C-alpha cells in the first residue's frame, strides 16, 4: 500500500507540472499586442465616459486629456495623430485664425480652434473706468462639445481645428453668417453655423452633421456640451454689483430659478431647461436651446475680491443631436444688456407657450412689487426718457408724478391723524381717571369717543400701507435700471453706483464691512430728510407718550438705512431724498389747509348730534373684540 501511494504522488506532481506548462504556453501565445492593449484602454475610457457623461468633472477631464493630446502631437506625426484622433486626425493640428462678426451693437471674435466665440464686446457701453466693455475673452469663457467615435476615441471640439468653408456672408438685411466645418478623413463632417442679425444682441448658432453616423457610435442621439465663463467686475461698487450676479435658468415650462448670489452652489436639474443665463448686474450671456438642455448640472463659484471677477459659472449638459444630418441642433446666444425693453422684445408676436421670458432675469421684485414696476414704474420711466435725456430730472418728474397721484391718500392720512390729535387732550383727561392697570377700560373710553365722532385709527394707517408697494418697487427698480448706468447728475457721476464725496483707504472694523470706505452725499441727504420727516410726523400724530422707546426707534431707523444705502445706487438714494422732501412740503401745505380748531368743533357737533354716526368695519370689529375682552375679564373675576 505504501509503494502504491508513493507512485501515485509522483504521477500527480508530474501531471500538475505539465498542466502549468501548458497554461503558461497558452497565455504567452494569446498575449495581446501593444496595439490591442491601447485599443482596450480607449474602449474602457469610452465606457467610463458614458457612465459619467453627466458629470462635470468627467467633461473637464476629457477636455484636458484631449487638449493635452493635441498639444503633444507634432504636425508631422500623422501616425500618432491617426491613432489618437481616429477619423478626426485631419483636424488635430492647424494654425489658429480669428474671424469677426460685428453689427451696430456687438463685436464678436471667433477662433477656428474649437470653432467657438473667444471674445464678445458690447460697443455702446464702457466699464466704470471708461475702457471698452468686454463680456469675456478667450481665457475667460469656453463652449465645447465632447465627441465619441465608433472606435472608442473620446475627443473634445475645443482641441480640434475647424475650417472656414467660405468668406463671411452678409445679406441685404445686414445679417452676417460664419460657417466653421470640422472635417474627418472621410466624407463625414460637422458644421457650426453662426448668424448675427443686424442691430441685435442675439446670435444664432446651429450644429449640423453630414454622415457623422459613419464615425460615431450607433444610436448616438446627443452631444455632451460644456459651457463656462467668468463674470468680470464692470461697475464701481463691487459689493453692490456682486449682489445682482448669479446663474438663472428657465425650465421648458415657465418656472425660473436661480443659484445663490452670496455663496458657492451647485445644482442638478431634474427636467429640461429652456435657457441658462450667466448673469451680471447689467450684462448677461444667455444660452437658449430650441429643443431644451437635458441632464444639466450648474455651478457658481465666488471669485476673490481682488481677482477682477465676481463669479465663475459652469454648465454641463446634453443636447439633442442627429448624426445623419437630417435635423440641426439649434441654439441662440444672447450677449447683451439686462435692459427690460430689449429682453421683452424677443417675446413680441410670439405665442405665450413659446415666450422666452428673458426679462425675468431683471430683479423687479416679487408679487405686487414686480407688477407695480412692470405696469406703472417702467412705462412712466420710458415715457419721460422718450423726450428727455437728463435722468436726474426724469427721476424728479417721476417722483412728482407719484406724489401727486398719492396726494389724496396723504391728505386723508394727515386729516385722520389730526382728528386723533385734537381729541387726544379730552381722551387723556378721561383715561387719567381710570387706574393704569385697567387697560381695557381705558381703551374702551378712547374707542367710544372715536366711535361717536366717526374717527377710525386705521384710516390714518391705510393710506401709508397703500403707498408701500410703490416704495418697495422703487427699491427694486433703480438698482436694476441699466438706463441709469454711468448717467451723471449734479455731483453723482453714475446714478447706478454710489456718489462718493469723500473716501479713505485702509480697513476700519465694522465701518468698512457695513458702511464702506466712502461717504455718499445723496445718502446723507436722504437720512437728514428722513429724520426731519420723522420728527414732523411724530409731532403731527401727538407723539408716542404711551410707548417712550418707540420714539427713539423711529429716529434710529433713518440712521440704520444710512449704513444700508451708502453702498447702493445713488439714483435710489436721490429718489428717496426727493420723495421725503416732497412729503415734508406736502405736510406743511396740508397743515396750512386744515383748521384744527374748526375740526374739533365739527367733531363735537357730530358727537352731540342725534344722527347716528356710521361705523367703519374696522371700528365695528374693534368694538366687538373689546366687548369680548371685557366679558372674559368679568368671567375671570
Wavefront OBJ file of the C-alpha trace (Angstrom):
o trace
v 0.000 0.000 0.000
v 2.806 2.356 0.761
v 4.535 1.735 -2.583
v 1.340 2.438 -4.497
v 0.724 5.678 -2.610
v 4.256 6.949 -3.376
v 3.891 6.094 -7.056
v 0.514 7.923 -7.237
v 2.003 11.052 -5.587
v 4.757 11.223 -8.180
v 2.256 10.869 -11.027
v 0.095 13.651 -9.538
v 3.046 16.020 -9.272
v 4.112 15.343 -12.858
v 0.526 15.974 -14.035
v 0.317 19.335 -12.268
v 3.665 20.414 -13.735
v 2.519 19.520 -17.254
v -0.764 21.404 -16.791
v 1.108 24.505 -15.561
v 3.478 24.407 -18.558
v 0.551 24.105 -20.969
v -1.286 27.045 -19.269
v 1.810 29.306 -19.354
v 2.422 28.487 -23.003
v -1.212 29.173 -23.912
v -1.093 32.509 -22.061
v 2.058 33.606 -23.906
v 0.649 32.615 -27.265
v -2.574 34.555 -26.616
v -0.940 37.639 -25.004
v -2.424 40.851 -26.597
v -0.156 43.099 -28.610
v 0.610 46.699 -27.542
v -1.852 47.963 -30.135
v -4.592 45.701 -28.761
v -3.871 46.940 -25.238
v -4.135 50.554 -26.420
v -7.440 49.824 -28.150
v -8.795 48.170 -24.996
v -7.720 51.160 -22.898
v -9.554 53.539 -25.217
v -12.614 51.291 -25.046
v -12.541 51.314 -21.233
v -12.129 55.098 -21.219
v -15.124 55.410 -23.524
v -17.255 53.181 -21.282
v -16.196 55.200 -18.231
v -17.077 58.389 -20.071
v -20.544 57.122 -20.965
v -21.125 56.057 -17.347
v -20.163 59.546 -16.161
v -21.415 61.506 -19.164
v -23.447 63.826 -16.972
v -20.644 64.593 -14.504
v -18.932 67.988 -14.863
v -15.618 66.537 -13.710
v -15.779 63.891 -16.460
v -16.318 66.546 -19.103
v -13.481 68.673 -17.762
v -11.183 65.607 -17.655
v -11.992 64.737 -21.260
v -11.308 68.319 -22.339
v -7.963 68.314 -20.539
v -6.929 64.908 -21.931
v -7.925 65.814 -25.471
v -6.202 69.196 -25.325
v -3.043 67.634 -23.846
v -3.032 65.009 -26.569
v -3.361 67.654 -29.260
v -0.512 69.712 -27.851
v 1.790 66.668 -27.614
v 1.435 65.617 -31.241
v 3.841 67.068 -33.754
v 2.477 68.230 -37.076
v 4.394 65.557 -38.975
v 3.486 62.714 -36.635
v 0.469 61.584 -38.669
v 0.619 58.011 -37.371
v 0.187 59.021 -33.761
v -2.478 61.593 -34.734
v -4.468 58.918 -36.544
v -4.159 56.587 -33.566
v -5.259 59.249 -31.064
v -7.887 61.164 -33.042
v -9.091 58.496 -35.462
v -11.229 59.975 -38.229
v -10.654 63.479 -36.772
v -6.861 63.269 -37.176
v -7.014 65.788 -40.058
v -8.402 68.342 -37.550
v -5.913 67.619 -34.784
v -3.359 70.188 -35.981
v -3.563 73.554 -37.621
v -2.939 77.274 -37.305
v -5.286 79.289 -35.145
v -7.131 82.014 -37.058
v -9.655 84.589 -35.919
v -12.867 85.818 -37.545
v -15.159 88.710 -36.624
v -18.919 89.213 -36.787
v -19.896 92.782 -35.990
v -23.016 94.930 -36.075
v -24.054 98.237 -34.502
v -24.255 96.697 -31.024
v -21.705 93.910 -30.624
v -18.342 92.773 -31.907
v -17.814 89.020 -31.689
v -14.488 87.327 -32.361
v -14.357 83.617 -33.241
v -11.465 81.148 -33.336
v -11.164 78.242 -35.761
v -9.649 76.241 -32.879
v -12.777 74.860 -31.309
v -14.980 76.809 -33.734
v -16.342 78.981 -30.929
v -16.539 82.566 -29.670
v -13.373 83.761 -28.000
v -14.326 87.386 -27.328
v -17.505 89.489 -27.002
v -17.543 93.286 -26.858
v -20.618 95.484 -26.325
v -19.907 98.534 -28.453
v -22.310 101.005 -26.817
v -21.044 100.501 -23.275
v -17.901 101.205 -21.268
v -16.593 99.934 -17.951
v -16.692 102.208 -14.918
v -13.136 103.322 -15.747
v -14.036 104.140 -19.403
v -12.499 101.042 -21.004
v -14.260 99.035 -23.755
v -16.813 96.731 -22.179
v -15.706 93.147 -22.844
v -18.034 90.428 -21.594
v -15.299 87.806 -21.896
v -12.126 86.891 -23.749
v -10.605 83.547 -24.757
v -9.203 82.600 -21.365
v -12.439 83.546 -19.560
v -15.066 81.589 -21.465
v -15.309 78.220 -23.181
v -18.041 76.384 -25.064
v -17.179 72.893 -26.290
v -18.679 69.532 -27.215
v -17.452 66.035 -26.442
v -17.246 63.732 -29.468
v -17.174 59.929 -29.072
v -16.133 57.929 -32.151
v -17.188 54.414 -33.077
v -13.634 53.118 -32.432
v -13.600 54.387 -28.857
v -11.929 57.790 -29.261
v -13.169 60.421 -26.811
v -12.387 63.893 -28.144
v -13.348 67.457 -27.448
v -14.157 70.115 -30.024
v -12.104 72.707 -28.112
v -8.852 70.966 -29.152
v -9.752 70.488 -32.828
v -9.216 72.865 -35.723
v -12.180 73.849 -37.872
v -12.058 75.246 -41.395
v -13.890 78.353 -42.512
v -15.515 76.951 -45.640
v -16.446 80.340 -47.134
v -15.939 84.047 -46.501
v -18.323 85.681 -44.034
v -21.604 86.285 -45.848
v -23.766 89.386 -45.423
v -27.269 89.573 -46.880
v -29.298 92.624 -47.898
v -30.764 92.925 -44.380
v -27.322 93.099 -42.825
v -27.375 89.591 -41.342
v -23.894 88.036 -41.242
v -23.110 84.317 -41.390
v -19.931 82.451 -40.479
v -19.608 78.682 -41.076
v -16.944 76.503 -39.428
v -16.503 72.920 -40.630
v -14.922 70.133 -38.618
v -13.626 67.676 -41.212
v -12.818 63.984 -40.911
v -10.618 61.730 -43.023
v -13.728 60.599 -44.924
v -16.902 62.271 -46.166
v -18.287 62.959 -42.695
v -18.078 66.464 -41.254
v -19.696 68.739 -38.675
v -20.749 72.348 -39.402
v -21.019 75.115 -36.783
v -23.028 77.990 -38.318
v -23.169 81.379 -36.585
v -25.631 84.074 -37.676
v -25.549 87.627 -36.322
v -28.563 89.760 -37.304
v -28.203 93.495 -37.848
v -28.810 95.669 -34.787
v -29.365 92.693 -32.483
v -27.717 91.122 -29.447
v -28.985 87.630 -30.264
v -26.551 85.307 -32.045
v -27.890 82.262 -33.885
v -25.918 79.020 -33.550
v -26.702 75.798 -35.462
v -24.900 72.444 -35.426
v -25.490 70.273 -38.492
v -23.855 66.940 -39.250
v -23.094 65.205 -42.515
v -22.734 61.420 -42.387
v -21.397 61.624 -38.836
v -23.176 58.342 -38.134
v -20.316 56.670 -40.037
v -17.736 57.806 -37.471
v -19.814 57.925 -34.273
v -21.257 55.005 -32.286
v -24.537 53.566 -33.495
v -27.532 55.039 -31.711
v -25.849 58.373 -30.888
v -28.562 60.997 -30.434
v -26.996 63.560 -28.144
v -23.834 65.586 -27.577
v -22.236 66.405 -24.272
v -21.906 70.188 -24.006
v -19.755 72.156 -21.552
v -20.071 75.936 -21.121
v -18.121 78.011 -18.636
v -17.433 81.704 -18.098
v -16.077 84.153 -15.570
v -18.085 87.313 -14.905
v -15.932 90.421 -14.950
v -16.301 93.258 -12.478
v -17.637 96.073 -14.673
v -19.021 98.568 -12.126
v -17.631 100.878 -9.457
v -19.111 99.234 -6.356
v -18.080 95.573 -6.277
v -20.185 94.600 -3.236
v -23.316 96.127 -4.713
v -22.641 94.650 -8.168
v -21.979 91.219 -6.653
v -25.500 91.115 -5.166
v -27.009 91.026 -8.651
v -24.668 88.477 -10.274
v -25.912 84.886 -10.346
v -26.916 81.957 -12.548
v -30.554 81.890 -13.606
v -32.349 79.272 -15.675
v -35.775 78.588 -17.099
v -37.349 75.173 -17.396
v -39.264 74.264 -20.540
v -42.287 75.322 -18.507
v -42.491 78.911 -17.216
v -40.632 78.226 -13.957
v -37.481 80.305 -13.483
v -34.996 79.597 -10.700
v -31.607 80.897 -9.589
v -28.426 79.832 -7.872
v -27.291 81.748 -4.823
v -25.516 85.044 -5.429
v -23.867 85.039 -1.992
v -22.243 81.580 -1.781
v -20.839 78.729 -3.865
v -23.601 76.465 -5.101
v -24.152 73.501 -7.409
v -27.462 72.249 -8.733
v -28.513 69.323 -10.887
v -31.699 69.933 -12.873
v -34.155 67.070 -12.994
v -36.049 68.294 -16.068
v -35.159 70.039 -19.309
v -34.085 73.680 -19.250
v -35.039 76.163 -21.968
v -32.233 78.600 -21.233
v -29.369 79.292 -18.852
v -28.215 82.818 -18.010
v -24.728 83.683 -16.780
v -25.818 86.972 -15.280
v -24.034 90.092 -14.060
v -25.693 93.181 -12.626
v -26.226 94.836 -16.011
v -24.943 92.374 -18.642
v -25.564 88.692 -19.305
v -24.697 85.762 -21.540
v -27.778 83.588 -22.077
v -27.723 80.220 -23.845
v -31.105 79.295 -25.347
v -31.879 75.861 -26.790
v -34.669 75.122 -29.244
v -35.146 71.545 -28.006
v -34.064 72.036 -24.408
v -30.999 71.215 -22.343
v -31.012 67.841 -20.580
v -29.092 66.365 -17.621
v -27.932 69.852 -16.763
v -25.507 70.493 -13.912
v -24.879 74.092 -12.901
v -22.156 75.520 -10.734
v -21.495 79.011 -9.373
v -18.290 79.862 -7.526
v -17.330 83.114 -5.828
v -14.134 84.771 -7.038
v -11.583 86.638 -4.904
v -12.205 90.304 -4.162
v -9.030 91.419 -5.958
v -9.319 88.980 -8.871
v -11.189 91.351 -11.182
v -14.013 88.789 -11.420
v -17.244 88.398 -9.485
v -18.027 84.735 -10.034
v -17.116 81.721 -12.162
v -20.024 79.851 -13.739
v -20.191 76.482 -15.463
v -22.937 74.421 -17.077
v -22.613 70.829 -18.266
v -25.491 69.276 -20.169
v -26.549 67.107 -23.076
v -28.213 68.441 -26.234
v -30.189 66.669 -28.936
v -28.059 65.725 -31.974
v -28.772 63.997 -35.277
v -25.532 62.490 -36.689
v -27.202 61.778 -40.056
v -27.721 65.495 -40.664
v -31.475 65.408 -41.213
v -32.058 67.744 -38.261
v -29.953 70.581 -36.884
v -29.260 71.307 -33.228
v -30.334 74.953 -32.892
v -29.324 77.457 -30.229
v -29.307 81.181 -29.624
v -26.791 83.069 -27.547
v -27.802 86.439 -26.116
v -24.798 88.638 -25.357
v -26.030 92.000 -24.153
v -27.524 94.296 -21.526
v -30.129 93.398 -18.910
v -32.499 96.022 -20.268
v -36.205 95.377 -19.812
v -37.395 96.646 -23.196
v -34.569 94.843 -25.042
v -35.286 91.484 -23.404
v -39.062 91.906 -23.670
v -38.782 92.495 -27.423
v -37.875 88.833 -28.013
v -41.397 87.809 -26.933
v -43.293 90.221 -29.199
v -45.524 88.415 -31.656
v -44.717 85.047 -30.075
v -47.286 82.575 -28.749
v -47.407 82.539 -24.978
v -46.213 78.922 -24.878
v -43.091 79.890 -26.846
v -42.208 83.016 -24.874
v -38.660 83.099 -23.521
v -39.383 85.465 -20.597
v -35.799 86.691 -20.646
v -36.929 89.939 -18.994
v -37.479 87.993 -15.762
v -33.736 87.930 -15.123
v -34.150 91.605 -14.153
v -34.936 91.675 -10.395
v -38.048 93.870 -10.310
v -39.372 92.417 -7.054
v -41.757 89.605 -6.282
v -45.541 89.649 -6.339
v -47.244 93.026 -6.246
v -43.921 94.912 -6.262
v -42.992 93.382 -9.609
v -46.428 94.242 -11.014
v -46.058 97.871 -9.913
v -42.695 98.041 -11.685
v -43.868 96.354 -14.893
v -47.173 98.162 -15.313
v -46.501 101.541 -13.699
v -42.891 102.473 -12.985
v -41.247 101.184 -16.198
v -43.896 102.697 -18.548
v -43.608 106.018 -16.698
v -39.797 105.878 -16.871
v -39.871 105.096 -20.597
v -42.382 107.919 -21.184
v -40.227 110.599 -19.581
v -36.974 109.275 -21.064
v -38.602 109.365 -24.514
v -38.266 113.150 -24.687
v -35.620 113.915 -22.042
v -32.026 112.779 -21.586
v -31.237 114.041 -18.069
v -32.027 111.108 -15.811
v -31.791 113.183 -12.639
v -34.655 115.340 -13.938
v -36.505 112.208 -15.067
v -36.343 110.793 -11.519
v -37.579 114.148 -10.176
v -40.538 114.166 -12.605
v -41.377 110.565 -11.731
v -41.300 111.428 -8.037
v -43.569 114.444 -8.558
v -45.994 112.343 -10.606
v -46.121 109.598 -7.963
v -46.506 112.032 -5.041
v -49.267 113.871 -6.926
v -51.041 110.586 -7.591
v -50.791 109.648 -3.908
v -51.665 113.115 -2.555
v -55.335 112.268 -1.817
v -54.154 109.374 0.340
v -51.556 111.584 2.021
v -54.197 114.237 2.723
v -56.600 111.660 4.158
v -53.878 110.211 6.349
v -52.982 113.660 7.718
v -56.618 114.593 8.407
v -57.187 111.309 10.243
v -54.080 111.911 12.357
v -55.190 115.487 13.026
v -58.589 114.325 14.283
v -56.959 111.933 16.706
v -54.533 114.652 17.779
v -57.236 117.242 18.601
v -59.202 114.610 20.523
v -56.159 113.497 22.491
v -56.427 116.065 25.358
v -60.020 115.035 26.008
v -59.141 111.329 25.885
v -56.158 111.849 28.199
v -58.359 113.671 30.698
v -60.889 110.846 30.792
v -58.380 107.977 30.883
v -56.488 109.694 33.718
v -59.477 108.972 35.957
v -59.139 105.240 35.279
v -56.373 103.259 37.051
v -53.393 102.461 34.831
v -53.792 98.720 35.303
v -57.272 98.778 33.717
v -56.067 98.997 30.141
v -59.272 97.523 28.715
v -61.410 100.247 30.283
v -59.005 102.927 29.031
v -59.164 101.548 25.527
v -62.946 101.443 25.677
v -63.107 105.133 26.583
v -60.904 106.004 23.617
v -62.882 103.823 21.225
v -66.196 105.236 22.467
v -65.073 108.782 21.710
v -63.668 107.785 18.310
v -66.862 105.916 17.505
v -69.151 108.812 18.436
v -67.338 111.289 16.183
v -66.717 108.827 13.336
v -62.909 108.598 13.594
v -61.111 105.366 12.761
v -57.496 104.885 13.950
v -56.877 102.697 10.912
v -57.862 105.421 8.445
v -54.513 107.076 9.037
v -52.571 103.838 8.507
v -54.254 102.551 5.353
v -53.028 105.349 3.060
v -49.481 104.718 4.270
v -49.839 100.969 3.675
v -51.150 101.608 0.149
v -48.007 103.601 -0.619
v -45.674 100.805 0.489
v -45.815 98.783 -2.774
v -44.504 101.791 -4.696
v -41.687 102.402 -2.197
v -40.582 98.761 -2.356
v -40.983 98.655 -6.140
v -38.624 101.605 -6.448
v -36.158 99.803 -4.176
v -36.006 97.017 -6.791
v -36.242 99.210 -9.889
v -33.351 101.667 -9.502
v -30.510 99.178 -8.868
v -31.698 97.119 -11.868
v -32.232 100.014 -14.322
v -29.322 99.896 -16.761
v -30.545 103.214 -18.199
v -29.091 104.938 -15.112
v -25.686 103.335 -15.612
v -22.948 105.992 -15.987
v -25.557 108.756 -16.175
v -24.404 111.779 -14.177
v -26.457 114.270 -12.183
v -25.096 117.087 -10.045
v -22.095 115.612 -8.180
v -23.070 111.980 -8.881
v -21.105 110.661 -11.869
v -23.043 107.398 -12.052
v -26.640 107.105 -10.808
v -26.332 103.306 -10.757
v -23.418 103.430 -8.271
v -22.705 105.295 -5.035
v -21.891 109.028 -5.200
v -18.777 109.394 -3.091
v -17.886 112.878 -1.878
v -15.186 111.606 0.475
v -13.301 108.325 0.604
v -10.391 106.849 2.537
v -8.098 103.869 2.339
v -7.465 101.246 4.972
v -9.750 98.911 6.854
v -11.912 100.118 9.740
v -13.621 97.259 11.597
v -17.402 97.184 11.112
v -17.371 100.534 9.275
v -15.683 99.100 6.178
v -17.829 95.954 6.179
v -21.196 97.681 6.539
v -20.617 101.294 5.502
v -17.705 101.113 3.072
v -14.691 103.365 2.657
v -16.618 106.358 1.386
v -19.449 108.765 2.193
v -22.334 109.168 -0.252
v -23.899 112.633 -0.236
v -27.325 111.629 -1.545
v -27.423 109.003 1.210
v -26.680 111.680 3.823
v -29.381 113.964 2.393
v -31.852 111.077 2.420
v -31.007 110.381 6.072
v -31.335 114.042 7.083
v -34.736 114.494 5.421
v -35.933 111.193 6.909
v -35.071 112.396 10.426
v -36.840 115.723 9.807
v -39.913 113.961 8.435
v -39.932 111.524 11.361
v -39.917 114.422 13.811
v -42.631 116.221 11.852
v -44.768 113.105 11.585
v -44.462 112.306 15.293
v -45.491 115.868 16.151
v -48.471 115.550 13.802
v -49.655 112.343 15.476
v -49.229 113.642 19.002
v -46.011 111.789 19.823
v -45.588 108.330 21.345
v -46.243 109.012 25.025
v -47.591 105.537 25.649
v -44.522 103.842 24.175
v -41.489 106.054 25.004
v -38.986 103.648 23.444
v -40.774 103.856 20.110
v -39.668 107.482 19.729
v -36.004 106.511 19.684
v -36.706 103.577 17.404
v -38.243 105.945 14.863
v -35.067 108.066 14.890
v -32.740 105.075 14.715
v -34.354 103.719 11.549
v -33.055 106.507 9.246
v -29.561 106.014 10.690
v -29.773 102.269 10.022
v -30.858 102.979 6.446
v -27.867 105.300 6.052
v -25.499 102.361 6.621
v -27.507 100.246 4.217
v -27.839 102.770 1.385
v -24.313 104.175 1.479
v -23.201 101.475 -0.992
v -26.423 101.458 -3.008
v -27.176 103.206 -6.287
v -27.159 106.972 -5.847
v -30.285 107.142 -8.037
v -32.199 105.236 -5.367
v -30.962 107.471 -2.525
v -31.754 110.522 -4.664
v -35.314 109.280 -5.251
v -35.934 108.657 -1.534
v -34.409 112.053 -0.685
v -36.658 113.902 -3.166
v -39.707 111.840 -2.191
v -39.222 112.556 1.527
v -38.558 116.248 0.835
v -41.820 116.499 -1.112
v -43.603 114.715 1.752
v -42.299 117.364 4.163
v -43.516 120.146 1.867
v -46.906 118.450 1.474
v -47.226 118.083 5.251
v -46.650 121.794 5.811
v -49.059 122.618 2.969
v -51.808 120.389 4.380
v -51.181 121.766 7.870
v -51.914 125.227 6.474
v -55.090 123.949 4.812
v -56.517 122.283 7.933
v -58.027 124.406 10.722
v -57.733 122.164 13.772
v -59.983 124.356 15.976
v -62.708 124.187 13.364
v -62.120 120.450 13.032
v -62.562 119.936 16.797
v -65.772 121.945 16.782
v -67.131 119.821 13.933
v -66.247 116.630 15.787
v -68.054 117.843 18.934
v -71.039 118.842 16.831
v -71.120 115.394 15.261
v -70.936 113.745 18.681
v -73.780 115.911 20.059
v -75.909 115.295 17.009
v -78.734 112.802 17.383
v -77.968 111.459 13.941
v -76.169 108.133 14.363
v -72.608 108.024 13.087
v -71.926 105.257 10.622
v -69.226 102.988 11.966
v -66.482 101.642 9.769
v -65.988 97.889 9.513
v -62.758 98.209 11.456
v -64.398 100.115 14.306
v -67.231 97.608 14.488
v -64.797 94.689 14.718
v -62.668 96.553 17.248
v -65.685 97.242 19.485
v -66.735 93.612 19.248
v -63.246 92.479 20.281
v -63.324 94.892 23.245
v -66.717 93.590 24.356
v -65.488 90.006 24.217
v -62.356 91.003 26.138
v -64.424 92.722 28.830
v -66.693 89.691 29.084
v -63.638 87.451 29.554
v -62.281 89.722 32.299
v -65.649 89.696 34.127
v -65.746 85.922 33.798
v -62.364 85.610 35.496
v -63.495 87.893 38.346
l 1 2 3 4 5 6 7 8 9 10 11 12 13 14 15 16 17 18 19 20 21 22 23 24 25 26 27 28 29 30 31 32 33 34 35 36 37 38 39 40 41 42 43 44 45 46 47 48 49 50 51 52 53 54 55 56 57 58 59 60 61 62 63 64 65 66 67 68 69 70 71 72 73 74 75 76 77 78 79 80 81 82 83 84 85 86 87 88 89 90 91 92 93 94 95 96 97 98 99 100 101 102 103 104 105 106 107 108 109 110 111 112 113 114 115 116 117 118 119 120 121 122 123 124 125 126 127 128 129 130 131 132 133 134 135 136 137 138 139 140 141 142 143 144 145 146 147 148 149 150 151 152 153 154 155 156 157 158 159 160 161 162 163 164 165 166 167 168 169 170 171 172 173 174 175 176 177 178 179 180 181 182 183 184 185 186 187 188 189 190 191 192 193 194 195 196 197 198 199 200 201 202 203 204 205 206 207 208 209 210 211 212 213 214 215 216 217 218 219 220 221 222 223 224 225 226 227 228 229 230 231 232 233 234 235 236 237 238 239 240 241 242 243 244 245 246 247 248 249 250 251 252 253 254 255 256 257 258 259 260 261 262 263 264 265 266 267 268 269 270 271 272 273 274 275 276 277 278 279 280 281 282 283 284 285 286 287 288 289 290 291 292 293 294 295 296 297 298 299 300 301 302 303 304 305 306 307 308 309 310 311 312 313 314 315 316 317 318 319 320 321 322 323 324 325 326 327 328 329 330 331 332 333 334 335 336 337 338 339 340 341 342 343 344 345 346 347 348 349 350 351 352 353 354 355 356 357 358 359 360 361 362 363 364 365 366 367 368 369 370 371 372 373 374 375 376 377 378 379 380 381 382 383 384 385 386 387 388 389 390 391 392 393 394 395 396 397 398 399 400 401 402 403 404 405 406 407 408 409 410 411 412 413 414 415 416 417 418 419 420 421 422 423 424 425 426 427 428 429 430 431 432 433 434 435 436 437 438 439 440 441 442 443 444 445 446 447 448 449 450 451 452 453 454 455 456 457 458 459 460 461 462 463 464 465 466 467 468 469 470 471 472 473 474 475 476 477 478 479 480 481 482 483 484 485 486 487 488 489 490 491 492 493 494 495 496 497 498 499 500 501 502 503 504 505 506 507 508 509 510 511 512 513 514 515 516 517 518 519 520 521 522 523 524 525 526 527 528 529 530 531 532 533 534 535 536 537 538 539 540 541 542 543 544 545 546 547 548 549 550 551 552 553 554 555 556 557 558 559 560 561 562 563 564 565 566 567 568 569 570 571 572 573 574 575 576 577 578 579 580 581 582 583 584 585 586 587 588 589 590 591 592 593 594 595 596 597 598 599 600 601 602 603 604 605 606 607 608 609 610 611 612 613 614 615 616 617 618 619 620 621 622 623 624 625 626 627 628 629 630 631 632 633 634 635 636 637
